[in-house]
Amino acid sequence: MIGDLVKIRRVTESDSKAITEIYNHYVATSLVTFEETQLTESAMSERIRLISSKYPYLVTEYKNEVVAYAYANEWKSRSAYRFTVETSIYVKNGFEGRGIGFGLYTELLKETQRAGFKHLIGGITMPNDSSIRLHESLGYEKVGVFHNVGFKFNQWADVGYWEKRFD
C-alpha cells in the first residue's frame, strides 16, 4: 500500500533537484503556474532557502524519492498581512490521485497553524477540478475569480481564490 511507503518531512537543501524537476514539468506543460521559463536547480534552491527560513515547507517522499512538495509563503509584504500566507502544492507527474497531496497539504495546514498564521490563501488557475476538490476537502472556501489575469501558451487564464481561516 502506498501509505506505508510515504514519509512527510521538512524540506532540506538536498531536495532542490527533485523539487526543480517537479516544478519544471508544470512550467513546461501547464497553466498551473504562470511562470514561463524553467528554473535552474540553483534558482530553486535559493527560493527554497528564502521561503523555508520563514514559512513551513514540506516534502513527501515515496520510497525515498521526493514526489510532492507544499509550502506557505508571504501573501503580501505589508505588515498588516503578517498572519496571512499563500499556500502551494505540487505533486510529481504520475503521482496525482493517490492521496499524496491530501496528506501533505493536511500536514502543511497543521504546521501553518502551529506557526501562528490565521488566514490561508490558495490561488488556482481555472479550470482545475482536482485542486479545487483538494482545497475544499480541507476547509478552504471559494472567495472569487480574477478573469483573464494570466496569459500563457497563447491563451488567457482565470485564477480563482480560496481561503481558509483559523479562528
KOLTI-174430 format. One record per atom (N, C-alpha, C): residue in one letter; atom name; x, y, z. Coordinates in pm, 1 decimal. Atoms other than C-alpha are relative to their C-alpha. Example, Ala and Ser with C-alpha at 12.3 -4.5 7.8 and 13.67 -1.06 7.14 Angstrom:
BEGIN
REC aa at       xx       yy       zz
REC  a  N     89.0   -119.0      0.0
REC  a CA   1230.0   -450.0    780.0
REC  a  C     90.0    120.0      0.0
REC  s  N    -82.0   -119.0     -6.0
REC  s CA   1367.0   -106.0    714.0
REC  s  C    -77.0    109.0     73.0
***
This chain:
BEGIN
REC aa at       xx       yy       zz
REC  m  N     84.6   -118.6      0.0
REC  m CA      0.0      0.0      0.0
REC  m  C     88.8    124.5      0.0
REC  i  N    -82.6   -119.4     14.7
REC  i CA    132.1    344.6    -91.2
REC  i  C     19.2     73.6    132.0
REC  g  N     -9.0    -72.3   -125.9
REC  g CA     59.2    493.6    253.3
REC  g  C    112.0    -48.4     90.2
REC  d  N   -105.6     57.0    -83.6
REC  d CA    306.1    260.1    420.8
REC  d  C    138.7     43.8    -45.9
REC  l  N   -129.5    -34.9     56.7
REC  l CA    586.3    386.2    196.4
REC  l  C     20.3    150.6    -11.4
REC  v  N     -3.7   -145.0     11.3
REC  v CA    518.3    759.7    233.0
REC  v  C     51.3     61.9    129.3
REC  k  N    -53.6    -74.6   -113.9
REC  k CA    707.2    996.0    460.3
REC  k  C    -11.9    148.7    -31.6
REC  i  N      8.4   -145.3     13.7
REC  i CA    631.3   1367.1    508.5
REC  i  C     99.6     60.9     97.3
REC  r  N   -102.9    -62.7    -82.7
REC  r CA    911.9   1585.8    637.8
REC  r  C     25.8    142.5    -47.8
REC  r  N    -39.9   -135.3     39.0
REC  r CA   1054.0   1936.5    631.5
REC  r  C     97.6     -6.8   -117.3
REC  v  N    -89.5     -8.3    114.4
REC  v CA   1236.9   2039.2    315.8
REC  v  C    144.2     15.2     47.3
REC  t  N   -142.4    -22.4    -23.1
REC  t CA   1616.9   2024.8    307.2
REC  t  C     62.2     51.3   -129.7
REC  e  N    -69.7    -51.8    118.1
REC  e CA   1867.7   2180.5     70.7
REC  e  C     18.1   -108.3   -106.3
REC  s  N    -22.9    109.2     95.5
REC  s CA   1926.0   1840.0    -88.2
REC  s  C   -124.1    -35.3    -82.2
REC  d  N    123.3     26.2     75.6
REC  d CA   1563.8   1835.9   -211.8
REC  d  C    -14.2     86.7   -124.1
REC  s  N     20.2    -98.0    107.4
REC  s CA   1617.8   2116.1   -462.4
REC  s  C     -3.2    -62.5   -138.9
REC  k  N      1.2     63.5    133.3
REC  k CA   1692.2   1888.2   -759.5
REC  k  C   -136.6    -61.4    -29.2
REC  a  N    130.1     65.0     20.3
REC  a CA   1373.6   1684.0   -716.6
REC  a  C   -111.9    103.1    -11.2
REC  i  N    103.0   -104.0      4.0
REC  i CA   1162.6   1993.3   -648.7
REC  i  C      5.8     75.8   -131.8
REC  t  N    -15.9    -67.9    128.7
REC  t CA   1304.7   2164.8   -956.7
REC  t  C    -62.4    -82.5   -111.7
REC  e  N     56.0     87.9    103.7
REC  e CA   1211.1   1864.9  -1171.9
REC  e  C   -152.4     -3.6      6.9
REC  i  N    146.0      0.8    -15.6
REC  i CA    857.7   1850.2  -1029.8
REC  i  C    -58.3    130.3    -52.8
REC  y  N     52.8   -131.5     37.5
REC  y CA    802.3   2222.9  -1077.4
REC  y  C     16.2     27.6   -149.1
REC  n  N    -24.1    -29.9    141.7
REC  n CA    958.8   2249.7  -1423.4
REC  n  C    -93.7    -76.5    -92.9
REC  h  N    101.3     70.7     79.0
REC  h CA    716.6   1986.8  -1552.6
REC  h  C   -123.2     88.7    -17.4
REC  y  N    118.1    -85.7      5.4
REC  y CA    431.1   2224.6  -1466.9
REC  y  C     27.2    129.5    -76.4
REC  v  N    -36.6   -119.7     75.8
REC  v CA    615.4   2526.8  -1607.5
REC  v  C    -11.4    -29.6   -149.5
REC  a  N     -7.4     34.3    142.0
REC  a CA    662.5   2348.9  -1941.1
REC  a  C   -130.8    -49.1    -59.9
REC  t  N    114.1     71.4     57.7
REC  t CA    327.1   2174.7  -1975.1
REC  t  C   -137.3     48.9     42.5
REC  s  N    132.5    -32.0    -53.1
REC  s CA     50.4   2350.4  -1786.4
REC  s  C    -14.4    146.6     37.6
REC  l  N     31.0   -133.1    -50.5
REC  l CA   -117.1   2665.0  -1665.9
REC  l  C     -2.9      3.8    152.6
REC  v  N      1.4      6.8   -145.9
REC  v CA    -85.2   2553.0  -1302.6
REC  v  C     85.2    112.0     59.6
REC  t  N    -82.9   -114.5    -37.8
REC  t CA    194.8   2807.8  -1269.6
REC  t  C      7.0     94.0   -119.7
REC  f  N    -12.9    -97.4    109.1
REC  f CA    220.6   3126.3  -1471.8
REC  f  C    145.5     29.2    -32.5
REC  e  N   -140.7    -12.3     36.6
REC  e CA    597.5   3100.2  -1474.3
REC  e  C     15.9    -59.9   -139.5
REC  e  N    -13.6     45.9    138.0
REC  e CA    703.2   3059.4  -1837.7
REC  e  C    138.8    -52.0    -33.9
REC  t  N   -136.3     45.7     22.0
REC  t CA   1074.2   2984.1  -1805.7
REC  t  C     37.5    -96.9    110.8
REC  q  N    -38.5     99.3    -99.2
REC  q CA   1200.2   2671.2  -1635.9
REC  q  C    111.3     53.7     88.9
REC  l  N    -99.5    -43.9    -97.2
REC  l CA   1410.3   2725.5  -1325.0
REC  l  C    121.5    -91.2     -1.5
REC  t  N   -118.8     80.9    -23.9
REC  t CA   1763.8   2611.4  -1269.0
REC  t  C     -8.4    -54.3    142.5
REC  e  N     -1.4     55.5   -134.8
REC  e CA   1833.5   2399.1   -966.1
REC  e  C     50.1    103.4    100.5
REC  s  N    -51.6    -99.6    -94.5
REC  s CA   2033.2   2683.6   -808.6
REC  s  C   -104.0    108.0     29.1
REC  a  N    106.4    -98.8    -23.7
REC  a CA   1744.2   2929.2   -856.3
REC  a  C   -106.6    -57.8     92.3
REC  m  N     98.5     63.9    -86.9
REC  m CA   1503.8   2682.0   -698.3
REC  m  C     56.3    -15.6    140.8
REC  s  N    -63.1     14.9   -130.6
REC  s CA   1747.9   2615.9   -416.3
REC  s  C     -6.6    131.1     78.2
REC  e  N      7.6   -130.7    -66.2
REC  e CA   1754.8   2988.2   -339.0
REC  e  C   -143.4     29.3     44.0
REC  r  N    141.2    -18.6    -39.0
REC  r CA   1373.5   3005.2   -340.0
REC  r  C    -33.1    -82.5    123.2
REC  i  N     26.4     88.5   -113.3
REC  i CA   1355.1   2709.6   -105.4
REC  i  C     61.9     57.2    127.0
REC  r  N    -69.2    -55.4   -116.0
REC  r CA   1610.9   2867.2    127.8
REC  r  C    -74.4    121.0     55.6
REC  l  N     68.8   -121.3    -44.1
REC  l CA   1427.2   3200.4    139.9
REC  l  C   -136.0    -30.7     62.6
REC  i  N    134.3     31.0    -49.4
REC  i CA   1080.2   3055.2    186.0
REC  i  C      6.8    -79.7    130.1
REC  s  N     -2.4     88.5   -117.5
REC  s CA   1170.3   2781.5    435.0
REC  s  C     63.3     65.5    122.4
REC  s  N    -56.6    -69.8   -115.5
REC  s CA   1359.5   3026.8    654.8
REC  s  C   -107.0     75.0     79.4
REC  k  N    106.3    -76.1    -66.2
REC  k CA   1028.9   3199.0    738.8
REC  k  C   -132.6    -74.3      9.8
REC  y  N    131.0     62.2     12.6
REC  y CA    743.9   2964.5    648.8
REC  y  C     12.2   -152.4     -5.5
REC  p  N     -1.6    145.9     11.9
REC  p CA    650.1   2594.9    665.5
REC  p  C     19.6    -44.0   -145.8
REC  y  N    -30.0     53.5    133.3
REC  y CA    785.5   2397.6    367.7
REC  y  C     24.5   -148.6     18.0
REC  l  N     -4.4    144.7    -20.9
REC  l CA    730.3   2021.4    347.6
REC  l  C     13.6    -74.6   -131.7
REC  v  N     -5.1     89.6    115.0
REC  v CA    802.4   1736.2    108.6
REC  v  C    -58.2   -134.6     39.1
REC  t  N     42.2    138.5    -17.6
REC  t CA    655.3   1391.6     64.1
REC  t  C     97.8    -88.2    -75.0
REC  e  N    -84.8    101.3     62.1
REC  e CA    886.9   1101.0     -4.1
REC  e  C    -81.8   -127.2    -18.3
REC  y  N     54.8    132.6     25.2
REC  y CA    770.3    775.4   -160.0
REC  y  C    118.4    -87.2    -39.3
REC  k  N   -116.9     86.0     22.3
REC  k CA   1031.5    500.5   -143.1
REC  k  C    126.7     84.8    -10.1
REC  n  N   -116.7    -88.5    -10.2
REC  n CA   1289.3    769.7    -53.4
REC  n  C     17.2     95.9   -118.1
REC  e  N     -3.0    -95.6    111.5
REC  e CA   1206.2    979.2   -363.1
REC  e  C    -99.4    111.6     30.4
REC  v  N     91.5   -112.4    -19.3
REC  v CA   1056.3   1328.0   -328.6
REC  v  C   -100.0      0.6   -114.8
REC  v  N    104.5      6.3    102.3
REC  v CA    722.4   1309.2   -509.9
REC  v  C   -102.0    112.8     12.8
REC  a  N     90.7   -114.0    -16.1
REC  a CA    545.6   1621.1   -380.6
REC  a  C     63.2     97.9     98.1
REC  y  N    -42.6   -100.1    -96.8
REC  y CA    610.8   1944.3   -200.2
REC  y  C   -110.0    102.8     15.4
REC  a  N    100.2   -101.8    -30.9
REC  a CA    398.8   2210.7    -36.4
REC  a  C     62.5    100.5     95.6
REC  y  N    -56.7   -102.7    -86.4
REC  y CA    473.4   2536.9    132.5
REC  y  C    -97.9    114.3     17.5
REC  a  N     68.7   -126.7    -21.6
REC  a CA    331.8   2854.3    276.5
REC  a  C    100.0    109.3    -33.2
REC  n  N    -88.1   -111.4     36.5
REC  n CA    467.8   3188.2    160.6
REC  n  C    -73.1    130.6     25.4
REC  e  N     56.3   -132.8    -22.3
REC  e CA    412.6   3558.1    206.0
REC  e  C   -114.8     27.3    -97.0
REC  w  N    112.7    -40.2     83.6
REC  w CA     74.5   3675.9     79.0
REC  w  C     25.7    138.9    -56.9
REC  k  N    -34.6   -136.2     41.2
REC  k CA    161.2   4045.5     66.2
REC  k  C    101.7     52.9    100.9
REC  s  N   -110.8    -44.6    -83.7
REC  s CA    451.6   4241.3    209.2
REC  s  C    -37.8    100.1    109.7
REC  r  N     39.8    -96.0   -102.9
REC  r CA    258.3   4497.4    416.4
REC  r  C    -13.9    -71.5    135.3
REC  s  N     -4.6     64.9   -131.7
REC  s CA    291.6   4425.3    790.0
REC  s  C   -136.9    -46.2     48.8
REC  a  N    133.8     40.5    -44.5
REC  a CA    -85.1   4405.0    842.6
REC  a  C    -38.7   -139.1    -51.7
REC  y  N     26.6    133.3     54.8
REC  y CA    -80.5   4084.3    633.0
REC  y  C     84.8   -109.2     65.4
REC  r  N    -97.8     92.1    -55.9
REC  r CA    171.9   3913.0    862.2
REC  r  C    -59.1   -132.4     49.0
REC  f  N     62.6    125.1    -43.5
REC  f CA    -80.3   3649.0    977.5
REC  f  C    -66.7    -75.0   -115.8
REC  t  N     59.1     59.6    119.1
REC  t CA   -184.9   3562.0    620.1
REC  t  C    110.1    -54.8    -89.0
REC  v  N    -96.5     60.7     92.3
REC  v CA      1.2   3324.5    387.9
REC  v  C    -73.5    -59.9   -118.9
REC  e  N     49.3     72.8    116.0
REC  e CA    -47.5   3178.5     44.1
REC  e  C     59.1   -140.2      4.8
REC  t  N    -47.5    137.9     -2.4
REC  t CA    -23.2   2800.3     27.0
REC  t  C      5.7    -54.7   -142.4
REC  s  N    -19.4     59.9    132.3
REC  s CA    100.2   2599.5   -271.1
REC  s  C     39.7   -145.4     15.9
REC  i  N    -36.0    141.8      0.0
REC  i CA    137.0   2232.5   -353.6
REC  i  C     24.0    -44.8   -143.7
REC  y  N    -31.1     59.9    129.6
REC  y CA    291.8   2042.8   -643.0
REC  y  C     27.2   -148.3     21.8
REC  v  N    -17.0    144.6     -7.4
REC  v CA    270.6   1666.1   -693.8
REC  v  C     65.2    -45.7   -129.6
REC  k  N    -72.9     49.0    117.4
REC  k CA    506.6   1486.0   -929.9
REC  k  C    -95.5    -63.3    -99.9
REC  n  N     80.1     57.8    107.1
REC  n CA    355.0   1394.5  -1264.2
REC  n  C     -0.4   -152.7     13.2
REC  g  N     15.0    144.4    -14.5
REC  g CA    220.0   1039.5  -1239.4
REC  g  C    -36.1    -43.7    140.9
REC  f  N     32.1     33.1   -138.2
REC  f CA    160.3   1052.8   -863.5
REC  f  C   -129.8     65.7     46.4
REC  e  N    125.3    -65.6    -35.6
REC  e CA   -164.4   1251.7   -872.4
REC  e  C   -107.8   -104.6     29.8
REC  g  N    115.2     86.3    -25.1
REC  g CA   -484.8   1099.8   -736.9
REC  g  C     25.1   -116.7     94.3
REC  r  N    -32.5    110.0    -90.7
REC  r CA   -318.0    872.7   -480.1
REC  r  C    -13.7     39.3    146.6
REC  g  N     12.5    -46.5   -137.2
REC  g CA   -389.9   1080.5   -170.0
REC  g  C    125.1     67.1     53.7
REC  i  N   -125.9    -61.2    -43.0
REC  i CA    -35.0   1214.7   -153.9
REC  i  C    -20.2    148.1     27.2
REC  g  N     24.6   -142.7    -17.5
REC  g CA   -148.7   1574.2   -198.6
REC  g  C    -82.3     28.7    123.9
REC  f  N     85.8    -20.4   -116.9
REC  f CA   -419.1   1543.9     66.2
REC  f  C     80.9    -14.4    128.9
REC  g  N    -79.5     21.1   -119.9
REC  g CA   -179.6   1402.1    324.3
REC  g  C    102.4    110.1     22.4
REC  l  N   -101.3   -104.6    -10.6
REC  l CA     89.7   1657.1    250.8
REC  l  C    -61.7    134.1     37.3
REC  y  N     64.3   -128.8    -28.2
REC  y CA   -146.2   1955.3    249.3
REC  y  C    -57.0      2.3    141.6
REC  t  N     49.5      9.3   -137.3
REC  t CA   -303.9   1835.4    575.0
REC  t  C    111.8     33.6     97.7
REC  e  N   -114.2    -29.1    -88.1
REC  e CA     39.4   1842.6    738.7
REC  e  C     43.8    144.8    -12.9
REC  l  N    -37.0   -140.4     17.8
REC  l CA    117.1   2182.1    586.3
REC  l  C    -94.8     90.7     78.3
REC  l  N     96.3    -81.9    -73.1
REC  l CA   -202.8   2324.4    735.3
REC  l  C     27.2     -5.9    150.7
REC  k  N    -34.1     11.9   -142.2
REC  k CA   -108.1   2188.9   1078.9
REC  k  C    122.2     84.6     33.9
REC  e  N   -123.0    -77.3    -23.0
REC  e CA    239.5   2341.6   1052.9
REC  e  C    -28.0    150.1     -8.4
REC  t  N     32.8   -141.0     18.7
REC  t CA     95.6   2671.0    932.6
REC  t  C    -73.9     53.6    121.7
REC  q  N     74.5    -42.2   -118.7
REC  q CA   -146.9   2689.8   1222.8
REC  q  C     92.3      6.4    122.0
REC  r  N    -95.2     -0.7   -111.6
REC  r CA    126.3   2596.4   1472.7
REC  r  C     93.2    121.1     -5.2
REC  a  N    -89.0   -115.5     17.2
REC  a CA    338.6   2878.3   1329.6
REC  a  C    -70.7    132.1     29.8
REC  g  N     73.0   -119.9    -38.8
REC  g CA     63.2   3124.3   1422.5
REC  g  C    -70.7     74.1   -111.2
REC  f  N     72.3    -64.9    109.2
REC  f CA    -81.6   3205.1   1083.2
REC  f  C   -149.2    -25.4     15.3
REC  k  N    144.4      4.6    -22.6
REC  k CA   -455.2   3273.6   1085.0
REC  k  C    -82.6    -10.3   -126.9
REC  h  N     77.2     -9.3    123.5
REC  h CA   -556.2   3309.3    722.1
REC  h  C     85.8    -54.9   -114.3
REC  l  N    -71.1     63.3    110.8
REC  l CA   -453.7   3093.0    424.2
REC  l  C    -70.6     32.1   -130.5
REC  i  N     52.5    -30.6    132.5
REC  i CA   -499.2   3184.1     58.7
REC  i  C     51.2   -105.5    -96.9
REC  g  N    -39.4     93.2    105.6
REC  g CA   -498.0   2931.6   -225.6
REC  g  C    -44.9     54.5   -134.0
REC  g  N     32.1    -44.5    136.0
REC  g CA   -480.9   3055.2   -584.8
REC  g  C      4.3   -118.2    -94.4
REC  i  N     11.1    115.7     89.4
REC  i CA   -593.2   2806.5   -850.1
REC  i  C    -32.8     48.6   -140.8
REC  t  N     30.2    -30.5    139.4
REC  t CA   -568.7   2853.2  -1226.2
REC  t  C   -119.6    -84.0    -41.9
REC  m  N    125.4     65.8     37.1
REC  m CA   -908.3   2768.3  -1369.3
REC  m  C      4.4    -48.1   -145.1
REC  p  N     60.8     96.1    -92.3
REC  p CA  -1024.9   2509.9  -1453.6
REC  p  C    105.6    -94.0     57.5
REC  n  N    -88.4     97.0    -63.5
REC  n CA   -856.8   2268.6  -1212.8
REC  n  C    -80.2    -70.8    108.8
REC  d  N     91.5     67.9    -91.3
REC  d CA  -1113.9   2039.5  -1056.2
REC  d  C     70.2    -73.6    113.5
REC  s  N    -66.5     76.2   -105.7
REC  s CA   -863.4   1826.2   -864.5
REC  s  C     55.3     92.9    108.0
REC  s  N    -50.8    -94.4    -99.9
REC  s CA   -703.3   2127.8   -694.7
REC  s  C   -114.7     61.9     79.3
REC  i  N    117.4    -53.9    -69.9
REC  i CA  -1045.0   2272.1   -613.4
REC  i  C    -50.6   -101.9    102.2
REC  r  N     45.0    105.0    -92.5
REC  r CA  -1151.6   1939.0   -458.4
REC  r  C     93.9    -11.4    119.5
REC  l  N    -96.9      9.3   -108.9
REC  l CA   -830.1   1923.7   -256.5
REC  l  C    -19.5    113.5     99.2
REC  h  N     13.3   -115.5    -88.7
REC  h CA   -866.6   2275.1   -118.1
REC  h  C   -132.1     -5.2     78.2
REC  e  N    130.2      1.3    -67.6
REC  e CA  -1237.3   2239.9    -41.5
REC  e  C    -10.6   -114.9     99.4
REC  s  N      4.2    112.0    -94.2
REC  s CA  -1187.1   1899.6    124.2
REC  s  C     72.4     34.2    130.2
REC  l  N    -75.4    -41.4   -118.6
REC  l CA   -952.6   2074.6    367.4
REC  l  C    -54.0    129.1     60.8
REC  g  N     66.0   -112.5    -64.4
REC  g CA  -1193.1   2355.4    450.7
REC  g  C     20.4    135.4    -63.7
REC  y  N    -10.7   -127.2     71.5
REC  y CA  -1097.7   2624.0    201.3
REC  y  C   -135.0     32.3    -62.7
REC  e  N    123.9    -46.0     62.6
REC  e CA  -1390.5   2830.1     70.9
REC  e  C     33.2     96.4   -112.8
REC  k  N    -23.3    -87.1    115.6
REC  k CA  -1405.2   2999.5   -267.4
REC  k  C    -43.9    142.5     33.1
REC  v  N     33.1   -140.6    -25.7
REC  v CA  -1395.4   3378.2   -243.3
REC  v  C     -9.1     83.1   -127.3
REC  g  N     13.3    -77.6    122.7
REC  g CA  -1369.4   3486.9   -605.6
REC  g  C     91.0    -48.2   -111.3
REC  v  N    -76.9     32.6    119.4
REC  v CA  -1220.9   3468.3   -952.1
REC  v  C     45.3    128.8    -66.1
REC  f  N    -50.9   -106.5     86.1
REC  f CA   -997.5   3707.1  -1140.2
REC  f  C      3.0    -55.8   -141.7
REC  h  N     14.3     49.6    136.9
REC  h CA  -1075.2   3669.9  -1509.0
REC  h  C    112.7     50.9    -89.8
REC  n  N   -101.4    -32.9    101.0
REC  n CA   -807.1   3660.9  -1780.1
REC  n  C    118.1     77.6     57.1
REC  v  N   -112.5    -70.5    -61.4
REC  v CA   -526.9   3767.3  -1546.4
REC  v  C    135.7    -59.6    -37.8
REC  g  N   -124.6     61.8     43.0
REC  g CA   -267.2   3526.5  -1685.9
REC  g  C     -5.0    -33.0   -147.2
REC  f  N     -8.6     32.1    142.6
REC  f CA   -150.6   3478.4  -2042.3
REC  f  C    121.4    -89.8    -20.8
REC  k  N   -106.0     98.7     19.6
REC  k CA     49.8   3164.2  -2116.2
REC  k  C    -45.8    -96.8   -107.7
REC  f  N     30.9     91.8    109.8
REC  f CA     65.2   2928.2  -2413.0
REC  f  C   -104.3     60.1    -94.5
REC  n  N     90.4    -72.6     90.4
REC  n CA   -118.2   3190.7  -2621.0
REC  n  C   -146.1     -8.3     39.8
REC  q  N    138.0     -0.7    -47.2
REC  q CA   -426.8   3177.4  -2404.8
REC  q  C    -11.4     73.4    132.5
REC  w  N     29.0    -68.7   -125.6
REC  w CA   -582.4   3377.9  -2126.2
REC  w  C    -50.8   -101.2    100.2
REC  a  N     44.4     92.3   -104.9
REC  a CA   -648.1   3208.6  -1794.3
REC  a  C    -51.6     78.0    119.9
REC  d  N     57.0    -54.5   -122.5
REC  d CA   -861.0   3286.0  -1491.2
REC  d  C     70.8    -61.9    120.5
REC  v  N    -51.9     53.9   -126.2
REC  v CA   -740.4   3243.3  -1134.5
REC  v  C   -107.6     17.7    106.0
REC  g  N     93.7     -3.0   -111.0
REC  g CA   -979.9   3151.6   -856.4
REC  g  C     76.4      4.0    130.6
REC  y  N    -62.9     -6.7   -131.5
REC  y CA   -903.1   3221.9   -493.3
REC  y  C    -89.8    -64.1    104.8
REC  w  N     64.9     67.2   -111.4
REC  w CA   -993.4   3008.8   -192.9
REC  w  C     70.0     44.2    127.6
REC  e  N    -59.2    -37.4   -128.5
REC  e CA   -939.6   3095.2    171.2
REC  e  C    -37.7    -99.7    107.7
REC  k  N     26.2     80.7   -119.9
REC  k CA   -915.3   2904.1    495.6
REC  k  C     42.6     85.9    117.7
REC  r  N    -30.8    -79.2   -118.5
REC  r CA   -926.6   3071.4    834.1
REC  r  C     11.0    -89.0    122.9
REC  f  N    -12.0     61.1   -132.0
REC  f CA   -806.3   2952.6   1171.0
REC  f  C    -46.2    105.8     98.9
REC  d  N     54.7   -100.9    -92.5
REC  d CA  -1027.9   3142.8   1415.0
REC  d  C     42.2    -25.3    142.3
***
